[in-house]
Amino acid sequence: MNQGWVYSDRITPAAAGLTVLDFYTDRYRHSSRSDWQSRIEAGQIYLDERLVAAGDRLSPGQILAYHRPPWVEPAVPLTFDILHADEDIWVINKPAGLPVLPGGNFLT
């Protein structure tokens, strides 16, 4: 299990006046409106370091932060073939599914 993550957004003038719930629903469509509502109610979302309500309105320059709780990352391949290795370079046959950067469900 990883340590969770905080996703932060600085509110732009274009987002001013939106509610917290509308902002997340419009910007992060991978989750449903009810998912975002549940996260707000669970105390996972802060505006300028204070808990928010779904209907709170946003102002430019504010910082909105979603505190995603820790999660178990998917299993990944733990072995790979070394095609060539010398003192200058290694050539690796990276298997599909092995993340090389944090992203998606992979943080650590």
Chimera marker file (.cmm) of the C-alpha trace (Angstrom):
<marker_set name="trace">
<marker id="1" x="0.000" y="0.000" z="0.000" r="1" g="1" b="0" radius="0.5"/>
<marker id="2" x="1.304" y="3.446" z="-0.857" r="1" g="1" b="0" radius="0.5"/>
<marker id="3" x="1.032" y="6.623" z="1.256" r="1" g="1" b="0" radius="0.5"/>
<marker id="4" x="-1.802" y="8.280" z="-0.674" r="1" g="1" b="0" radius="0.5"/>
<marker id="5" x="-1.393" y="11.506" z="-2.605" r="1" g="1" b="0" radius="0.5"/>
<marker id="6" x="-2.557" y="15.111" z="-2.602" r="1" g="1" b="0" radius="0.5"/>
<marker id="7" x="-3.717" y="16.474" z="-5.959" r="1" g="1" b="0" radius="0.5"/>
<marker id="8" x="-3.755" y="20.294" z="-5.959" r="1" g="1" b="0" radius="0.5"/>
<marker id="9" x="-5.308" y="22.851" z="-8.296" r="1" g="1" b="0" radius="0.5"/>
<marker id="10" x="-4.884" y="26.627" z="-8.229" r="1" g="1" b="0" radius="0.5"/>
<marker id="11" x="-8.212" y="28.194" z="-9.159" r="1" g="1" b="0" radius="0.5"/>
<marker id="12" x="-8.025" y="30.296" z="-12.328" r="1" g="1" b="0" radius="0.5"/>
<marker id="13" x="-10.266" y="33.252" z="-13.191" r="1" g="1" b="0" radius="0.5"/>
<marker id="14" x="-12.116" y="30.952" z="-15.619" r="1" g="1" b="0" radius="0.5"/>
<marker id="15" x="-13.135" y="28.663" z="-12.727" r="1" g="1" b="0" radius="0.5"/>
<marker id="16" x="-14.155" y="31.507" z="-10.403" r="1" g="1" b="0" radius="0.5"/>
<marker id="17" x="-17.727" y="31.205" z="-9.225" r="1" g="1" b="0" radius="0.5"/>
<marker id="18" x="-17.973" y="27.451" z="-9.754" r="1" g="1" b="0" radius="0.5"/>
<marker id="19" x="-18.863" y="25.310" z="-6.777" r="1" g="1" b="0" radius="0.5"/>
<marker id="20" x="-16.299" y="22.832" z="-5.514" r="1" g="1" b="0" radius="0.5"/>
<marker id="21" x="-18.482" y="19.968" z="-6.743" r="1" g="1" b="0" radius="0.5"/>
<marker id="22" x="-18.946" y="21.514" z="-10.201" r="1" g="1" b="0" radius="0.5"/>
<marker id="23" x="-15.198" y="22.137" z="-10.512" r="1" g="1" b="0" radius="0.5"/>
<marker id="24" x="-14.263" y="18.521" z="-9.807" r="1" g="1" b="0" radius="0.5"/>
<marker id="25" x="-17.118" y="17.084" z="-11.861" r="1" g="1" b="0" radius="0.5"/>
<marker id="26" x="-16.197" y="19.213" z="-14.894" r="1" g="1" b="0" radius="0.5"/>
<marker id="27" x="-12.415" y="18.906" z="-14.637" r="1" g="1" b="0" radius="0.5"/>
<marker id="28" x="-11.935" y="15.285" z="-13.584" r="1" g="1" b="0" radius="0.5"/>
<marker id="29" x="-14.434" y="13.233" z="-15.547" r="1" g="1" b="0" radius="0.5"/>
<marker id="30" x="-12.847" y="9.906" z="-14.623" r="1" g="1" b="0" radius="0.5"/>
<marker id="31" x="-15.030" y="10.039" z="-11.504" r="1" g="1" b="0" radius="0.5"/>
<marker id="32" x="-18.772" y="10.614" z="-11.309" r="1" g="1" b="0" radius="0.5"/>
<marker id="33" x="-20.479" y="13.549" z="-9.649" r="1" g="1" b="0" radius="0.5"/>
<marker id="34" x="-21.614" y="11.261" z="-6.829" r="1" g="1" b="0" radius="0.5"/>
<marker id="35" x="-18.008" y="10.020" z="-6.363" r="1" g="1" b="0" radius="0.5"/>
<marker id="36" x="-16.826" y="13.619" z="-5.912" r="1" g="1" b="0" radius="0.5"/>
<marker id="37" x="-19.754" y="14.356" z="-3.579" r="1" g="1" b="0" radius="0.5"/>
<marker id="38" x="-18.754" y="11.355" z="-1.445" r="1" g="1" b="0" radius="0.5"/>
<marker id="39" x="-15.115" y="12.498" z="-1.304" r="1" g="1" b="0" radius="0.5"/>
<marker id="40" x="-16.180" y="15.970" z="-0.198" r="1" g="1" b="0" radius="0.5"/>
<marker id="41" x="-18.459" y="14.506" z="2.494" r="1" g="1" b="0" radius="0.5"/>
<marker id="42" x="-15.645" y="12.175" z="3.638" r="1" g="1" b="0" radius="0.5"/>
<marker id="43" x="-13.390" y="15.184" z="4.324" r="1" g="1" b="0" radius="0.5"/>
<marker id="44" x="-10.912" y="14.423" z="1.539" r="1" g="1" b="0" radius="0.5"/>
<marker id="45" x="-11.116" y="17.850" z="-0.137" r="1" g="1" b="0" radius="0.5"/>
<marker id="46" x="-9.734" y="21.110" z="1.221" r="1" g="1" b="0" radius="0.5"/>
<marker id="47" x="-9.857" y="24.701" z="0.002" r="1" g="1" b="0" radius="0.5"/>
<marker id="48" x="-6.951" y="26.800" z="1.231" r="1" g="1" b="0" radius="0.5"/>
<marker id="49" x="-6.221" y="24.120" z="3.864" r="1" g="1" b="0" radius="0.5"/>
<marker id="50" x="-9.752" y="23.994" z="5.305" r="1" g="1" b="0" radius="0.5"/>
<marker id="51" x="-12.510" y="21.468" z="4.742" r="1" g="1" b="0" radius="0.5"/>
<marker id="52" x="-15.107" y="22.456" z="2.171" r="1" g="1" b="0" radius="0.5"/>
<marker id="53" x="-18.748" y="21.834" z="1.378" r="1" g="1" b="0" radius="0.5"/>
<marker id="54" x="-19.859" y="20.798" z="-2.102" r="1" g="1" b="0" radius="0.5"/>
<marker id="55" x="-21.613" y="24.137" z="-2.654" r="1" g="1" b="0" radius="0.5"/>
<marker id="56" x="-18.723" y="26.405" z="-1.633" r="1" g="1" b="0" radius="0.5"/>
<marker id="57" x="-17.894" y="28.856" z="-4.441" r="1" g="1" b="0" radius="0.5"/>
<marker id="58" x="-14.362" y="29.240" z="-5.761" r="1" g="1" b="0" radius="0.5"/>
<marker id="59" x="-12.309" y="32.420" z="-6.177" r="1" g="1" b="0" radius="0.5"/>
<marker id="60" x="-9.202" y="32.974" z="-8.316" r="1" g="1" b="0" radius="0.5"/>
<marker id="61" x="-5.938" y="32.061" z="-6.624" r="1" g="1" b="0" radius="0.5"/>
<marker id="62" x="-7.425" y="29.657" z="-4.104" r="1" g="1" b="0" radius="0.5"/>
<marker id="63" x="-5.844" y="26.211" z="-3.743" r="1" g="1" b="0" radius="0.5"/>
<marker id="64" x="-8.174" y="23.227" z="-3.939" r="1" g="1" b="0" radius="0.5"/>
<marker id="65" x="-6.647" y="19.936" z="-2.744" r="1" g="1" b="0" radius="0.5"/>
<marker id="66" x="-7.965" y="16.372" z="-3.003" r="1" g="1" b="0" radius="0.5"/>
<marker id="67" x="-6.328" y="14.120" z="-0.401" r="1" g="1" b="0" radius="0.5"/>
<marker id="68" x="-6.547" y="10.678" z="-1.978" r="1" g="1" b="0" radius="0.5"/>
<marker id="69" x="-6.248" y="7.990" z="0.695" r="1" g="1" b="0" radius="0.5"/>
<marker id="70" x="-3.618" y="5.238" z="0.379" r="1" g="1" b="0" radius="0.5"/>
<marker id="71" x="-4.399" y="2.458" z="-2.107" r="1" g="1" b="0" radius="0.5"/>
<marker id="72" x="-2.964" y="-0.877" z="-3.144" r="1" g="1" b="0" radius="0.5"/>
<marker id="73" x="-1.209" y="-0.541" z="-6.482" r="1" g="1" b="0" radius="0.5"/>
<marker id="74" x="-1.740" y="-3.203" z="-9.164" r="1" g="1" b="0" radius="0.5"/>
<marker id="75" x="0.802" y="-6.010" z="-9.446" r="1" g="1" b="0" radius="0.5"/>
<marker id="76" x="3.549" y="-5.449" z="-12.013" r="1" g="1" b="0" radius="0.5"/>
<marker id="77" x="6.102" y="-7.724" z="-13.692" r="1" g="1" b="0" radius="0.5"/>
<marker id="78" x="9.181" y="-7.976" z="-11.488" r="1" g="1" b="0" radius="0.5"/>
<marker id="79" x="11.584" y="-9.564" z="-13.969" r="1" g="1" b="0" radius="0.5"/>
<marker id="80" x="12.929" y="-8.419" z="-17.303" r="1" g="1" b="0" radius="0.5"/>
<marker id="81" x="15.472" y="-9.526" z="-19.880" r="1" g="1" b="0" radius="0.5"/>
<marker id="82" x="18.803" y="-7.751" z="-20.212" r="1" g="1" b="0" radius="0.5"/>
<marker id="83" x="19.557" y="-7.746" z="-23.927" r="1" g="1" b="0" radius="0.5"/>
<marker id="84" x="22.956" y="-6.080" z="-23.650" r="1" g="1" b="0" radius="0.5"/>
<marker id="85" x="25.087" y="-4.718" z="-20.845" r="1" g="1" b="0" radius="0.5"/>
<marker id="86" x="28.504" y="-3.125" z="-20.864" r="1" g="1" b="0" radius="0.5"/>
<marker id="87" x="30.257" y="-0.384" z="-18.901" r="1" g="1" b="0" radius="0.5"/>
<marker id="88" x="28.414" y="2.349" z="-20.840" r="1" g="1" b="0" radius="0.5"/>
<marker id="89" x="24.876" y="1.117" z="-21.396" r="1" g="1" b="0" radius="0.5"/>
<marker id="90" x="22.271" y="-1.469" z="-20.526" r="1" g="1" b="0" radius="0.5"/>
<marker id="91" x="19.571" y="-2.470" z="-23.005" r="1" g="1" b="0" radius="0.5"/>
<marker id="92" x="16.492" y="-3.843" z="-21.259" r="1" g="1" b="0" radius="0.5"/>
<marker id="93" x="13.472" y="-5.599" z="-22.771" r="1" g="1" b="0" radius="0.5"/>
<marker id="94" x="10.833" y="-3.814" z="-20.677" r="1" g="1" b="0" radius="0.5"/>
<marker id="95" x="7.757" y="-6.005" z="-20.242" r="1" g="1" b="0" radius="0.5"/>
<marker id="96" x="4.290" y="-4.568" z="-20.859" r="1" g="1" b="0" radius="0.5"/>
<marker id="97" x="2.685" y="-3.358" z="-17.652" r="1" g="1" b="0" radius="0.5"/>
<marker id="98" x="5.912" y="-2.287" z="-15.956" r="1" g="1" b="0" radius="0.5"/>
<marker id="99" x="5.507" y="1.426" z="-15.124" r="1" g="1" b="0" radius="0.5"/>
<marker id="100" x="8.566" y="3.632" z="-15.464" r="1" g="1" b="0" radius="0.5"/>
<marker id="101" x="6.994" y="6.849" z="-14.127" r="1" g="1" b="0" radius="0.5"/>
<marker id="102" x="4.289" y="7.570" z="-11.547" r="1" g="1" b="0" radius="0.5"/>
<marker id="103" x="0.856" y="7.793" z="-13.148" r="1" g="1" b="0" radius="0.5"/>
<marker id="104" x="-2.603" y="6.288" z="-13.149" r="1" g="1" b="0" radius="0.5"/>
<marker id="105" x="-2.802" y="3.762" z="-10.319" r="1" g="1" b="0" radius="0.5"/>
<marker id="106" x="0.998" y="3.713" z="-9.898" r="1" g="1" b="0" radius="0.5"/>
<marker id="107" x="2.540" y="6.106" z="-7.409" r="1" g="1" b="0" radius="0.5"/>
<marker id="108" x="5.535" y="4.286" z="-5.931" r="1" g="1" b="0" radius="0.5"/>
<link id1="1" id2="2" r="1" g="1" b="0" radius="0.2"/>
<link id1="2" id2="3" r="1" g="1" b="0" radius="0.2"/>
<link id1="3" id2="4" r="1" g="1" b="0" radius="0.2"/>
<link id1="4" id2="5" r="1" g="1" b="0" radius="0.2"/>
<link id1="5" id2="6" r="1" g="1" b="0" radius="0.2"/>
<link id1="6" id2="7" r="1" g="1" b="0" radius="0.2"/>
<link id1="7" id2="8" r="1" g="1" b="0" radius="0.2"/>
<link id1="8" id2="9" r="1" g="1" b="0" radius="0.2"/>
<link id1="9" id2="10" r="1" g="1" b="0" radius="0.2"/>
<link id1="10" id2="11" r="1" g="1" b="0" radius="0.2"/>
<link id1="11" id2="12" r="1" g="1" b="0" radius="0.2"/>
<link id1="12" id2="13" r="1" g="1" b="0" radius="0.2"/>
<link id1="13" id2="14" r="1" g="1" b="0" radius="0.2"/>
<link id1="14" id2="15" r="1" g="1" b="0" radius="0.2"/>
<link id1="15" id2="16" r="1" g="1" b="0" radius="0.2"/>
<link id1="16" id2="17" r="1" g="1" b="0" radius="0.2"/>
<link id1="17" id2="18" r="1" g="1" b="0" radius="0.2"/>
<link id1="18" id2="19" r="1" g="1" b="0" radius="0.2"/>
<link id1="19" id2="20" r="1" g="1" b="0" radius="0.2"/>
<link id1="20" id2="21" r="1" g="1" b="0" radius="0.2"/>
<link id1="21" id2="22" r="1" g="1" b="0" radius="0.2"/>
<link id1="22" id2="23" r="1" g="1" b="0" radius="0.2"/>
<link id1="23" id2="24" r="1" g="1" b="0" radius="0.2"/>
<link id1="24" id2="25" r="1" g="1" b="0" radius="0.2"/>
<link id1="25" id2="26" r="1" g="1" b="0" radius="0.2"/>
<link id1="26" id2="27" r="1" g="1" b="0" radius="0.2"/>
<link id1="27" id2="28" r="1" g="1" b="0" radius="0.2"/>
<link id1="28" id2="29" r="1" g="1" b="0" radius="0.2"/>
<link id1="29" id2="30" r="1" g="1" b="0" radius="0.2"/>
<link id1="30" id2="31" r="1" g="1" b="0" radius="0.2"/>
<link id1="31" id2="32" r="1" g="1" b="0" radius="0.2"/>
<link id1="32" id2="33" r="1" g="1" b="0" radius="0.2"/>
<link id1="33" id2="34" r="1" g="1" b="0" radius="0.2"/>
<link id1="34" id2="35" r="1" g="1" b="0" radius="0.2"/>
<link id1="35" id2="36" r="1" g="1" b="0" radius="0.2"/>
<link id1="36" id2="37" r="1" g="1" b="0" radius="0.2"/>
<link id1="37" id2="38" r="1" g="1" b="0" radius="0.2"/>
<link id1="38" id2="39" r="1" g="1" b="0" radius="0.2"/>
<link id1="39" id2="40" r="1" g="1" b="0" radius="0.2"/>
<link id1="40" id2="41" r="1" g="1" b="0" radius="0.2"/>
<link id1="41" id2="42" r="1" g="1" b="0" radius="0.2"/>
<link id1="42" id2="43" r="1" g="1" b="0" radius="0.2"/>
<link id1="43" id2="44" r="1" g="1" b="0" radius="0.2"/>
<link id1="44" id2="45" r="1" g="1" b="0" radius="0.2"/>
<link id1="45" id2="46" r="1" g="1" b="0" radius="0.2"/>
<link id1="46" id2="47" r="1" g="1" b="0" radius="0.2"/>
<link id1="47" id2="48" r="1" g="1" b="0" radius="0.2"/>
<link id1="48" id2="49" r="1" g="1" b="0" radius="0.2"/>
<link id1="49" id2="50" r="1" g="1" b="0" radius="0.2"/>
<link id1="50" id2="51" r="1" g="1" b="0" radius="0.2"/>
<link id1="51" id2="52" r="1" g="1" b="0" radius="0.2"/>
<link id1="52" id2="53" r="1" g="1" b="0" radius="0.2"/>
<link id1="53" id2="54" r="1" g="1" b="0" radius="0.2"/>
<link id1="54" id2="55" r="1" g="1" b="0" radius="0.2"/>
<link id1="55" id2="56" r="1" g="1" b="0" radius="0.2"/>
<link id1="56" id2="57" r="1" g="1" b="0" radius="0.2"/>
<link id1="57" id2="58" r="1" g="1" b="0" radius="0.2"/>
<link id1="58" id2="59" r="1" g="1" b="0" radius="0.2"/>
<link id1="59" id2="60" r="1" g="1" b="0" radius="0.2"/>
<link id1="60" id2="61" r="1" g="1" b="0" radius="0.2"/>
<link id1="61" id2="62" r="1" g="1" b="0" radius="0.2"/>
<link id1="62" id2="63" r="1" g="1" b="0" radius="0.2"/>
<link id1="63" id2="64" r="1" g="1" b="0" radius="0.2"/>
<link id1="64" id2="65" r="1" g="1" b="0" radius="0.2"/>
<link id1="65" id2="66" r="1" g="1" b="0" radius="0.2"/>
<link id1="66" id2="67" r="1" g="1" b="0" radius="0.2"/>
<link id1="67" id2="68" r="1" g="1" b="0" radius="0.2"/>
<link id1="68" id2="69" r="1" g="1" b="0" radius="0.2"/>
<link id1="69" id2="70" r="1" g="1" b="0" radius="0.2"/>
<link id1="70" id2="71" r="1" g="1" b="0" radius="0.2"/>
<link id1="71" id2="72" r="1" g="1" b="0" radius="0.2"/>
<link id1="72" id2="73" r="1" g="1" b="0" radius="0.2"/>
<link id1="73" id2="74" r="1" g="1" b="0" radius="0.2"/>
<link id1="74" id2="75" r="1" g="1" b="0" radius="0.2"/>
<link id1="75" id2="76" r="1" g="1" b="0" radius="0.2"/>
<link id1="76" id2="77" r="1" g="1" b="0" radius="0.2"/>
<link id1="77" id2="78" r="1" g="1" b="0" radius="0.2"/>
<link id1="78" id2="79" r="1" g="1" b="0" radius="0.2"/>
<link id1="79" id2="80" r="1" g="1" b="0" radius="0.2"/>
<link id1="80" id2="81" r="1" g="1" b="0" radius="0.2"/>
<link id1="81" id2="82" r="1" g="1" b="0" radius="0.2"/>
<link id1="82" id2="83" r="1" g="1" b="0" radius="0.2"/>
<link id1="83" id2="84" r="1" g="1" b="0" radius="0.2"/>
<link id1="84" id2="85" r="1" g="1" b="0" radius="0.2"/>
<link id1="85" id2="86" r="1" g="1" b="0" radius="0.2"/>
<link id1="86" id2="87" r="1" g="1" b="0" radius="0.2"/>
<link id1="87" id2="88" r="1" g="1" b="0" radius="0.2"/>
<link id1="88" id2="89" r="1" g="1" b="0" radius="0.2"/>
<link id1="89" id2="90" r="1" g="1" b="0" radius="0.2"/>
<link id1="90" id2="91" r="1" g="1" b="0" radius="0.2"/>
<link id1="91" id2="92" r="1" g="1" b="0" radius="0.2"/>
<link id1="92" id2="93" r="1" g="1" b="0" radius="0.2"/>
<link id1="93" id2="94" r="1" g="1" b="0" radius="0.2"/>
<link id1="94" id2="95" r="1" g="1" b="0" radius="0.2"/>
<link id1="95" id2="96" r="1" g="1" b="0" radius="0.2"/>
<link id1="96" id2="97" r="1" g="1" b="0" radius="0.2"/>
<link id1="97" id2="98" r="1" g="1" b="0" radius="0.2"/>
<link id1="98" id2="99" r="1" g="1" b="0" radius="0.2"/>
<link id1="99" id2="100" r="1" g="1" b="0" radius="0.2"/>
<link id1="100" id2="101" r="1" g="1" b="0" radius="0.2"/>
<link id1="101" id2="102" r="1" g="1" b="0" radius="0.2"/>
<link id1="102" id2="103" r="1" g="1" b="0" radius="0.2"/>
<link id1="103" id2="104" r="1" g="1" b="0" radius="0.2"/>
<link id1="104" id2="105" r="1" g="1" b="0" radius="0.2"/>
<link id1="105" id2="106" r="1" g="1" b="0" radius="0.2"/>
<link id1="106" id2="107" r="1" g="1" b="0" radius="0.2"/>
<link id1="107" id2="108" r="1" g="1" b="0" radius="0.2"/>
</marker_set>
